[in-house]
Amino acid sequence: MKRTQPLLLLVQRIPLALGILVALLACLATQALPASAQSSAFVRIIHASPDVGTADVFVDGAKLLSSFQFGAITGYAAIPPGPHHVQIALVGKGIGAAVISQTLAVSPGVSYTVAAVGTQATGLSLQAFVDDNLVAAGSAKVRVYHLSPDGGSINVATGSNTLLSGITYQQASQYLAVHVGSYAFNVTATSLNTSLPVSQTLNANTVTSIFVVGMFNGSPKAQLVPTQVSGVPGLPGTGSNPEPLPNASQPLSTWLLGILAFVLISVGVASVGRDVVRQIAGSSS
């Protein structure tokens, strides 16, 4: 019976060695994720103020955008969370001539659309919307942002099918999950009995935004500005970032994992070997 004890010791030590290996790998894998992937906020900006011409945009005193035209929208940019001072001035006038000056706070892992809105008569300001770019695999989503000062309440339809209704100025609709394909959307200002059409192909795994900007009775004329971004699969840890987690920190290489496994197994075998020697010495005495 004593001769079987070394084999039992080896079997008993294997789970312990594997458990240590798994724990270390999990810890190192967590540390490998770059801090910026966990802490950044994501912000895009649209110029939707009819009374602000081509402009420069400053964030925390530094110029972020130059010659930003009405109806233009940026891609998402990663910025640190917390409060940021945003100023918008007519192109070339400098930060001291800012016509919009506002502090906006952003949270880590959250995506935002920030719109420059309003008129001289009603007041110029920045309106921030929280975006949700998570999509179900193989599907698409649509959202409409109402940024036309004189548009009143608007409805959104495809053909005779009304998709959204009662969206008021400076509001964004709920997200619509739709089948991929080509659509002809009509946005109608109900009180003005005026419609604006736009055709858009909704691709799989994307989020499409349709912005209603301009004046239905005035200048610049009302228009629809569509934009489409890649959606983020609904996986833990991705939040609503518009881009997958960056690969700035490479995962542990194969050879490093091999060395770690070899060291752990060698330690386990050496420990078992010492116990075997003691067992044999004990049985011989």
PAMAR-13286 format. One record per residue: residue in three letters; x, y, z of N, C-alpha, C, O in turn. Coordinates in steps of 0.05 Angstrom, whole numbers, plus 32768, in hexadecimal, padded with zeros to 4 digits. Layout:
ALAXYZXYZXYZXYZ...
***
This chain:
MET80117FE88000800080008000801180198000800A802D7FF4LYS80288019800D80398030800F804580387FF4804B804F7FF0ARG804880257FE18053802B7FC78040803C7FB6804980497FA3THR8027803C7FBC8014804C7FAD801380697FB68006807A7FA9GLN801F806F7FCD801D808A7FD8802A809F7FC6801E80B57FC3PRO8042809B7FBA804D80AF7FA8803A80B67F91803780CE7F8ALEU802D80A27F85801A80A87F6F800280B97F7A7FF980CB7F6CLEU7FF980B37F927FE380C27F9D7FEC80DF7FA27FDC80F27F9ELEU800480E37FAC800E80FE7FB0800F810E7F96800981257F96LEU801881007F81801A810E7F677FFE81177F5E7FFA812D7F54VAL7FEB81057F607FCF810B7F587FC481227F697FB681337F5EGLN7FCB81237F837FC081377F947FCD81537F8E7FC081677F92ARG7FE681537F857FF4816C7F807FEC81797F667FEF81917F63ILE7FE481697F527FDE81747F377FC881897F387FCC819F7F2CPRO7FB181857F457F9C819A7F467FA781B37F537F9F81C97F4BLEU7FB881B17F687FC281C97F757FD381D97F617FD181F27F60ALA7FE581CC7F527FF681DA7F3F7FE681E77F297FEB81FE7F21LEU7FD281D97F1F7FC181E47F0A7FB181FC7F157FAD82107F06GLY7FA781FA7F2E7F9882107F397FA982297F3C7FA082407F36ILE7FC382267F447FD5823D7F467FD982497F2A7FDA82617F27LEU7FDD82387F167FE282417EFB7FCA82517EF17FCE82677EE5VAL7FB282477EF47F9A82557EEB7F9782707EF97F9082847EECALA7F9C82717F137F99828A7F227FAC829F7F187FA582B67F15LEU7FC582977F137FD982AA7F0A7FD382B47EEE7FD582CC7EE9LEU7FCA82A27EDD7FC382AA7EC17FAB82BE7EC27FAB82D17EB3ALA7F9782B97ED37F8082CB7ED47F8982E67EDE7F7F82FB7ED4CYS7F9A82E77EF17FA483007EFC7FB483107EE77FAF83287EE4LEU7FC683027ED97FD683107EC57FC583197EAD7FCB832E7EA2ALA7FB283097EA67FA083117E8F7F91832A7E967F8D833B7E84THR7F88832D7EAF7F7983457EB77F8B835D7EB67F8383727EADGLN7FA4835A7EBF7FB783707EBF7FBF83787EA37FC8838E7E9FALA7FBC83657E8F7FC5836B7E747FB2837F7E667FBB838B7E53LEU7F9983827E707F8783967E637F9083B27E697F9583B97E80PRO7F9483C27E557F9D83DD7E597F8983ED7E697F7183EA7E66ALA7F9483FE7E7B7F82840E7E8C7F7084217E7B7F5984267E83SER7F7B842B7E657F6B843D7E547F5284307E497F3E843D7E45ALA7F5384157E447F3C84077E3A7F2584067E4E7F0E84047E47GLN7F2D84077E687F1984067E7D7F0F84217E857EF884237E90SER7F1E84377E817F1884507E8E7F0F84667E7B7F05847A7E84SER7F1484647E617F0E84797E4F7EF0847D7E4B7EE0846A7E4CALA7EE884967E457ECD849B7E3B7ED084A07E1D7EE684A57E13PHE7EBA849E7E0E7EBB84A17DF17EA784B67DE87E9084B47DEFVAL7EB184CA7DDA7EA184E17DD37EA384E87DB57EB984E87DAAARG7E8C84ED7DA97E8B84F87D8E7E7C85137D8F7E6B85167DA1ILE7E8185247D7C7E75853F7D7C7E6785447D617E72853E7D4CILE7E4F85507D627E4185587D4A7E3B85767D4C7E3385807D61HIS7E3F85847D367E3985A07D337E1D85A37D297E17859E7D12ALA7E0A85AA7D3B7DEE85AC7D347DE285C77D3B7DC985C97D3DSER7DF285DB7D3F7DE885F67D467DE786077D2C7DFC860E7D21PRO7DCF860E7D227DCC861D7D0A7DDA86397D0B7DE286437CF6ASP7DDC86447D237DE7865F7D257E0586607D2B7E1086767D2EVAL7E1186497D2B7E2E86487D2E7E3A863E7D147E3486287D0CGLY7E49864F7D077E5486477CED7E6B86337CF17E6D86267D05THR7E7D86327CDD7E9486207CDF7EA486287CF87EAA86407CFDALA7EAB86147D097EB5861A7D237ECE860A7D2A7ED485F67D1DASP7EDC86147D3E7EF186057D4B7EE785FB7D667ED886097D74VAL7EEF85E37D6E7EE685D77D877EFF85D37D997F1385C77D91PHE7EFC85DD7DB27F1285DB7DC57F0885CA7DDD7EF185CD7DE6VAL7F1985B87DE67F1385A87DFE7F2A85AC7E127F4185A77E0CASP7F2285B57E2A7F3685BB7E3F7F4C85CD7E367F6385CA7E3DGLY7F4585E17E257F5785F57E1C7F6785EE7E037F7586007DF8ALA7F6685D67DFA7F7585CD7DE27F6285CA7DCB7F4B85C07DCFLYS7F6B85D17DB37F5A85CE7D9B7F5785B17D947F6A85A37D8FLEU7F3D85A87D937F38858C7D8C7F30858A7D6E7F3985777D61LEU7F20859D7D647F17859C7D497F1B85B87D3C7F1785CC7D49SER7F2285B87D237F2485D17D147F1285D17CFC7F0F85BC7CEFSER7F0685E87CF67EF485EB7CDE7EDE85D67CDF7ED985C87CCCPHE7ED085D47CF67EBB85C17CFB7EA185CD7CEF7E9685E07CF9GLN7E9785C17CD97E8185CB7CCA7E6685C27CD57E6485AD7CE1PHE7E5185D27CCF7E3685CA7CD77E2F85AF7CCB7E3385AA7CB4GLY7E23859E7CDC7E1A85837CD37E30856E7CD47E2A85577CCFALA7E4985767CDB7E5F85637CDC7E5E85547CF77E56855F7D0BILE7E66853B7CF67E68852B7D0E7E82851C7D0F7E8B85127CFATHR7E8E851B7D267EA8850E7D287EA484F07D2E7E8D84E77D33GLY7EB984E17D2D7EB984C67D397EBC84C77D577EC084DD7D62TYR7EBA84B17D647EBE84B07D817EDC84B47D887EED84A87D7BALA7EE184C37D9C7EFD84C77DA67EFE84BF7DC37EEB84C57DD2ALA7F1384B17DCB7F1684A97DE77F2184C07DF77F3584CC7DEFILE7F1484C77E0D7F1D84DD7E1E7F1C84D47E3B7F0C84C27E42PRO7F2C84DF7E4D7F2B84D87E697F1084DE7E757F0484F27E6EPRO7F0784CE7E887EED84D57E957EF184ED7EA77F0784F57EAFGLY7EDA84F97EAD7EDA85117EBE7ED085297EB07EC685277E99PRO7ED185417EBC7EC785597EB07EDA85647E9B7EF385637E9EHIS7ECF856E7E857EDF857B7E6F7ED285947E667EBA85957E63HIS7EE285A97E637ED885C37E5A7ED985C47E3C7EEE85C37E30VAL7EC185C77E2F7EBF85C77E127EB785E37E0A7EA485EF7E14GLN7EC685EE7DF67EC086087DEB7EBF86077DCD7ED085FA7DC0ILE7EAC86167DC17EA986177DA47EAA86347D9B7E9A86447DA5ALA7EBC863A7D887EBE86557D7E7EBE86557D607EC586417D54LEU7EB6866B7D547EB7866D7D377ED386697D2E7EE686727D3BVAL7ED6865B7D177EF186547D0D7F03866C7D0C7EFC86817D01GLY7F1B86687D177F2F867D7D167F2D86937D2B7F3F86A37D2DLYS7F1786947D3A7F1286A97D4D7F2186A47D687F2686B77D77GLY7F28868B7D6D7F3686857D867F24867E7D9D7F0C86847D9CILE7F3086727DB17F2086687DC87F13867F7DD77EFE867A7DE4GLY7F1F86967DD67F1386AD7DE57EF986B77DD97EEA86C57DE7ALA7EF386AF7DC17EDA86B77DB47EC586A07DB47EB486A07DA3ALA7EC8868D7DC67EB686767DC77E99867F7DCA7E92868F7DDBVAL7E8786747DB97E6A86797DBB7E5C86647DCC7E4686697DD5ILE7E69864D7DCF7E5F86397DE27E7686317DF47E8C862B7DEBSER7E7086327E0E7E84862A7E227E76861B7E387E6586267E46GLN7E7D86017E3B7E6E85F07E4D7E7F85DA7E577E9185D07E49THR7E7B85D27E707E8A85BC7E7C7E7885A37E7B7E6185A37E85LEU7E83858D7E707E7585747E6F7E85855E7E7E7E9D855D7E7BALA7E77854E7E8D7E8485387E9B7E7D851E7E8D7E6685197E86VAL7E92850D7E8A7E8E84F37E7C7E9884DD7E8F7EAA84E17E9FSER7E8B84C67E8D7E9184AF7E9E7EA1849A7E907E9F84977E77PRO7EB1848B7E9E7EC284767E917EB184607E847E9D84577E8FGLY7EB984587E6C7EAB84437E5E7E91844A7E517E8384397E47VAL7E8A84647E517E71846D7E467E76847C7E2C7E89848B7E2ASER7E6484797E187E6684877DFF7E51849E7DFE7E3B849B7E08TYR7E5984B47DF37E4884CC7DF27E4884D87DD67E5C84D77DC7THR7E3184E47DCF7E2F84F67DB87E2B85127DC47E1785167DD3VAL7E3C85257DBE7E3985407DC77E3285527DB07E4185537D9CALA7E1B855F7DB17E1185707D9C7E13858D7DA37E0A85957DB9ALA7E1E859E7D917E1C85BB7D947E0185C37D887DFC85BF7D70VAL7DEF85CE7D997DD385D37D917DCB85EF7D987DDA85FE7DA5GLY7DB385F67D8E7DA786107D957DAC86267D817DBB86227D6ETHR7D9F863C7D867DA186547D757DA8866C7D877DA7866A7D9FGLN7DAF86827D7A7DB5869A7D8A7D9C86A27D9A7D9E86AC7DB0ALA7D84869E7D8E7D6B86A67D9C7D6586957DB47D5C869E7DC8THR7D69867B7DB17D6286687DC67D7986617DD87D7586567DEEGLY7D9286677DD07DA986617DE07DB9864A7DD47DAD86367DCCLEU7DD3864D7DD47DE586387DC97DEF86277DE17DF586327DF6SER7DF1860D7DDC7DFA85FC7DF27E0485E17DE67E0385DD7DCELEU7E0E85D07DF87E1585B57DF17E0185A27DFE7DFB85A47E15GLN7DF8858E7DEE7DE6857A7DF87DF4855F7DF67DFC85577DE0ALA7DF685517E0C7E0485377E0C7DF085207E0E7DDD85217E1EPHE7DF4850C7DFD7DE384F47DFC7DF584DC7E037E0B84DA7DF9VAL7DEA84CA7E147DF884B17E1A7DF1849D7E047DD984987E00ASP7E0584927DF77E01847F7DE27E0484627DEB7E12845D7DFFASP7DF784507DDD7DF984337DE37E0084257DC97DEF84217DB8ASN7E19841D7DC67E2284117DAE7E2483F37DAF7E3183E67D9FLEU7E1883E77DC37E1783CA7DC57E0283BF7DB27DEC83C97DB1VAL7E0983AA7DA37DF6839F7D907DF683807D937E0A83747D9AALA7DDF83757D8C7DDD83577D8B7DEB834F7D717DE8835C7D5CALA7DF983387D717E08832F7D5A7DF5832C7D427DE083207D43GLY7DFE83377D2B7DEF83357D127DD983497D0F7DCB83487CFASER7DD4835B7D227DBE836E7D207DC9838A7D1D7DE1838E7D1CALA7DB7839D7D1B7DBE83B97D187DAB83CA7D2A7D9683C17D31LYS7DB583E27D317DA483F47D417DA484107D347DB684187D26VAL7D8D841E7D397D8A84397D2F7D80844B7D457D7184437D56ARG7D8A84647D457D8184797D587D7F84937D497D90849A7D38VAL7D6B84A37D507D6784BE7D447D6B84D37D597D6084D27D6FTYR7D7B84E87D527D8084FF7D637D7385177D577D79851F7D41HIS7D6185247D667D52853B7D5C7D6085557D657D5F855C7D7DLEU7D6E85627D527D7E85797D587D7785917D477D8785A47D44SER7D5E85917D3D7D5485A87D2C7D4385BA7D3E7D2F85B27D48PRO7D4C85D37D427D3E85E57D557D2185EA7D4F7D1185EE7D61ASP7D1985EB7D357CFE85F27D2F7CEE85DA7D247CD985DE7D17GLY7CF885C27D297CEB85AA7D1E7CD285A17D2D7CC385907D23GLY7CCF85AB7D457CB885A17D557CBB85837D5B7CD285797D5DSER7CA585757D5D7CA585587D617CA9854A7D477C9D85527D32ILE7CB985357D477CBE85267D2E7CB785087D317CB884FD7D46ASN7CB084FC7D1A7CAB84E07D187CBE84D47D047CC884E27CF2VAL7CC484BA7D077CD684AD7CF47CC884947CEA7CBD84847CF9ALA7CC884917CCF7CBA847B7CC27CCA846F7CAC7CDC847C7CA1THR7CC384577CA57CCC844A7C8C7CB384427C7D7CA484317C85GLY7CAE84507C667C95844B7C587C7E84547C697C7D846A7C73SER7C6A84427C6D7C5384487C7D7C57843E7C9A7C4484417CAAASN7C6E84347CA07C7384297CBB7C82843E7CCC7C9984447CC8THR7C7484487CE07C80845C7CF37C90844D7D077C87843C7D16LEU7CAA84547D087CBD84477D1B7CBF84567D357CC084497D4ALEU7CC084707D347CC384817D4B7CB184997D497CAC84A37D33SER7CA784A37D5F7C9584BA7D5E7C9984CB7D777CA184C27D8CGLY7C9384E57D747C9384F87D8A7CAE84FF7D957CB185057DADILE7CC384FF7D847CDE85077D8D7CDF85257D8C7CDA85317D77THR7CE685327DA27CE7854F7DA37D0485597DA17D17854A7DA3TYR7D0685737D9E7D2085807D9A7D3385797DB17D2C857A7DC9GLN7D4C85737DAA7D62856C7DBD7D5C85527DCB7D66854E7DE1GLN7D4C85417DBF7D4885267DC97D5485127DB57D5685177D9DALA7D5B84FB7DC07D6384E47DAF7D4E84CE7DB37D4484CA7DC9SER7D4884BF7D9E7D3584A97DA07D4184927DAF7D5984917DB5GLN7D31847E7DB57D3B84657DBE7D4984577DA77D46845F7D90TYR7D5884427DAD7D6584337D987D52841E7D8D7D4384127D9BLEU7D52841B7D727D4284077D657D5583F17D5A7D6783F67D4BALA7D4F83D97D637D5E83C27D587D4F83B97D3E7D3783B37D3FVAL7D5D83B87D287D5083B27D0E7D60839D7CFF7D7883987D05HIS7D5383917CEB7D61837F7CD97D74838E7CC77D6F83A57CC0VAL7D8A83827CC07D9D838F7CAE7D9083927C927D7E83837C8BGLY7D9883A67C837D8D83AB7C697D8C83C97C637D9683D97C72SER7D8083CF7C4C7D7E83EB7C437D6383F67C4B7D4E83E97C47TYR7D62840F7C557D4A841B7C5E7D4784387C527D5B84457C4EALA7D2F84407C4D7D29845B7C467D1984687C5D7D0184617C61PHE7D2684797C6D7D1A84857C847D0E84A07C7C7D1984AF7C6BASN7CF884A77C897CEC84C27C867CE884CE7CA27CDB84C27CB3VAL7CF484E57CA67CF084F37CBF7CDD850B7CBA7CE2851C7CAATHR7CC7850B7CC97CB2851F7CC47CAF85317CDC7CAB85287CF3ALA7CB0854B7CD67CA985607CEA7C8B85627CEA7C80856E7CD7THR7C7E85577CFD7C6185537CFC7C52856E7CFB7C3E85707CECSER7C5B85827D0A7C4C859C7D0A7C5085AB7CF07C4185BD7CE9LEU7C6685A57CE27C6C85B37CC97C6485A37CB07C6585AD7C9AASN7C5C858A7CB57C5585787C9F7C6B85777C897C6685787C71THR7C8485757C937C9B85747C817CAC855C7C887CB185567C9FSER7CB4854E7C737CC485357C777CDF85377C6A7CE385457C56LEU7CF2852A7C767D0D85287C6C7D14850B7C687D1184FB7C7BPRO7D1C85037C507D2384E67C4B7D4184E17C4D7D5184F37C48VAL7D4784C97C547D6384C07C537D6384A27C4F7D5484937C5BSER7D7584987C3D7D78847C7C387D9284737C467DA784807C44GLN7D90845C7C537DA784537C627DA884347C627D9484277C67THR7DC084297C5D7DC4840D7C607DCD84067C7C7DE284117C85LEU7DBF83F57C8A7DC583EE7CA57DD483D37CA47DC883BE7C9FASN7DED83D47CAA7DFE83BC7CA97DFD83AD7CC47DF683B87CD8ALA7E0483947CC27E0483837CDB7E19838E7CEE7E2E83977CE7ASN7E12838C7D087E2483947D1E7E2B83B27D1D7E4283B97D23THR7E1883C27D157E1D83DF7D147E0783EE7D237DF183E47D28VAL7E0E84077D2A7DFA841A7D367DF984327D257E0E84407D20THR7DE284387D1A7DDE844F7D097DD084667D177DBC84627D24SER7DDB847E7D157DCF84967D217DC684A87D0B7DD484AD7CF7ILE7DAD84B37D0E7DA384C67CFA7D9E84E07D0A7D8D84E17D1CPHE7DAC84F57D027DAA850F7D0F7D9985227CFE7D9E85257CE6VAL7D85852E7D0A7D7485427CFD7D7F855D7D057D7E85657D1CVAL7D8A856C7CF17D9785857CF77D8D859A7CE47D8085947CD0GLY7D9285B47CEB7D8A85CA7CD97D6E85D47CDF7D6185CC7CF3MET7D6485E67CCE7D4B85F47CD27D3685EC7CBD7D3D85EC7CA5PHE7D1E85E47CC57D0985DE7CB27CFF85F87CA67CF685F87C8FASN7D00860E7CB47CF986287CAA7D10863C7CAF7D0F864B7CC3GLY7D24863B7C9F7D3B864C7CA37D5486407C967D52862E7C85SER7D6B864A7C9F7D8486417C947D98863C7CAB7D98864A7CBFPRO7DA986287CA87DAA86147C937D9286017C937D8685FC7CA8LYS7D8B85F77C7B7D7485E67C787D7685CC7C887D8C85C27C8CALA7D5F85C37C917D5E85AA7CA07D6885937C8F7D6385927C77GLN7D7785817C9B7D82856A7C8D7D8685537CA17D8585577CB9LEU7D89853B7C957D8E85237CA57DAB851B7CA17DB585197C8BVAL7DB985177CB77DD5850F7CB67DD884F37CC27DD784F17CDBPRO7DDB84DF7CB27DDF84C47CBC7DFC84BD7CC17E0E84C77CB2THR7E0284AD7CD57E1D84A37CD97E1A84877CE57E0784817CF4GLN7E2E84767CDF7E2D845A7CE87E4784537CF57E5C84597CEAVAL7E4684457D0C7E5E843C7D1A7E5B841E7D1E7E4584137D1FSER7E7284117D227E7283F47D287E6883F07D447E7183FE7D57GLY7E5583DE7D487E4B83D87D637E5F83C77D727E7083BB7D67VAL7E5B83C77D8C7E6C83B67D9E7E5B839F7DA87E4683A37DB3PRO7E6483867DA47E55836F7DAE7E5183717DCC7E62837C7DDAGLY7E3A83677DD57E3483697DF17E4383557E027E3883417E0BLEU7E5D835A7E067E6E83497E167E7783577E2F7E79836F7E30PRO7E7B83487E457E8383557E5E7E9D83647E5A7EAF835B7E4CGLY7E9E837C7E667EB6838B7E667EB8839F7E4F7ECB83AF7E4ETHR7EA6839E7E3B7EA883B07E257E9983CA7E297E9D83DD7E1BGLY7E8683CA7E3C7E7683E27E407E6883EA7E277E5E83D87E19SER7E6784037E217E5A840C7E087E6E84197DF67E67842A7DE6ASN7E8784127DF97E9C841E7DE87E96841A7DCB7E8D84047DC3PRO7E9A842E7DBB7E95842B7D9F7EAA841B7D907EA584137D79GLU7EC084157D9C7ED484047D907EDA83ED7DA37ED783EF7DBBPRO7EE483D67D987EEC83C07DAA7F0383C97DBC7F1083DD7DB6LEU7F0883BA7DD17F1D83C17DE37F3783C27DD47F3D83B07DC5PRO7F4783D87DD77F6083DA7DC87F7483C47DD07F7283B97DE6ASN7F8683BF7DBE7F9983A97DC27FB583B57DC87FC983AB7DBFALA7FB583CB7DD87FCE83D97DDD7FE083C77DEE7FF983C87DEASER7FD683B77E007FE683A57E107FE283897E067FCC837E7E07GLN7FF8837D7DFC7FF683627DF07FF2834E7E067FFE83517E1CPRO7FE383387E027FE183237E167FFB83157E19800D83177E09LEU7FFC83067E2F801582F67E34801B82E47E1D800982D77E12SER803482E37E15803C82D37DFE803C82B57E06803C82AE7E1DTHR803B82A57DF1803982887DF58051827D7E04804F826C7E16TRP806982887DFD8081827D7E0A808282847E28808C82747E38LEU8077829C7E2F807782A37E4B806482917E5B806A82897E71LEU804D828B7E4F803A82797E5C8046825D7E5F804282507E74GLY805582557E4B8062823B7E4D807682397E63807782257E72ILE8086824E7E66809A824F7E7B808C824E7E96809582407EA9LEU8077825E7E998068825F7EB3805D82437EBA805F823A7ED0ALA805182367EA68046821C7EAB805C82087EB2805981F77EC4PHE8073820A7EA4808981F77EA9809381FB7EC6809981E77ED4VAL809682147ECE80A082197EE9808D820E7EFE809682017F11LEU807482137EFB806082097F0F806081EB7F10806081DF7F26ILE806081DE7EF9806081C17EF8807981B67F05807981A27F13SER809081C37EFE80AA81BA7F0980AA81BC7F2780B481AA7F35VAL809F81D27F32809E81D57F4F808D81BF7F5B809481B37F6FGLY807681B97F4E806581A57F58807281897F588070817A7F6BVAL808081837F42808D81697F3F80A381667F5480A781517F60ALA80B3817C7F5780C8817B7F6B80BE81777F8780CA81687F96SER80A781847F8D809B81807FA7809281637FAB809781577FC0VAL808581587F96807D813C7F988095812A7F9B809481167FAAGLY80AB81317F8C80C381207F8E80CE811F7FAA80D681097FB3ARG80CF81367FB780D981367FD380C781257FE580D181167FF6ASP80AD81277FE1809B81167FF1809F80F97FEB809D80E87FFDVAL80A380F27FD280A880D67FCB80C080CB7FD880C080B57FE3VAL80D680DB7FD880EF80D27FE580EA80CD800380F380BA800EARG80DB80E0800F80D680DD802C80C580C4803180C980B58044GLN80B180BF801F80A080A7802280B1808E801F80AE807B802FILE80C3808D800B80D38075800780E68071801F80EA805B8029ALA80F28087802981048085803F80F5807B805880FF806B8068GLY80DC8085805B80CD807D807280C5805F807180C480518085SER80BF8056805880B7803A805680CF8027805980CB80108061SER80E78031805380FE802080558108801D8072811580098079SER810280318082810C8031809E80FB801F80B08100801C80C8
***
